[in-house]
């Protein structure tokens, strides 16, 4: 079933140059847009003086890192060869032979989409759709099986649920404490400089 689904999607490749380039773009570059979105939300939090925005950005980074670490652990225990290792596939981008399951692209983008959904529901929905397209593109270009994507999404939704229930408030409180300490230190710098100049 996994291989049949993979073939169904991957066989679309090399038939339309515009679609190929679009899928390559989503696979290679769109994840950077997700990272930029976290930075933008954080900067908006600074400019608009809204600690809540900054906490959401920080919390999104935390859950994304947790999920990627989980991926690393799963990959080290349970190795799955990439589709192109033992099969003839339409490989549109070169890739190493690291374990295929679960997909880091699916994990990272969906973690960010769910995290930033706390900042803005519409943004979260748009990023969820973009994550699905990124994940589809990973199968399209020949890097992942569909189950690598589905498995990644199951992990993300499960860990995000537990995180929001048990750890989110603690992580955000920790951020607030650290931010206040940094602000206190920065406020003391001008007086330190003026004393040194005297």
NORNORRA-V623929 format. One record per helix or strand of 2 or more residues. SS is the DSSP state (alpha for helix, beta for strand). FROM is the first residue (numbers start at 1). TO is the last residue. Records with the same first field share a line. If there is no record, write none. Layout:
# NORNORRA-V623929
SS = FROM-TO ; FROM-TO
This chain:
# NORNORRA-V623929
alpha = 2-10 ; 17-28 ; 30-47 ; 51-77 ; 83-86 ; 104-116 ; 121-140 ; 146-197
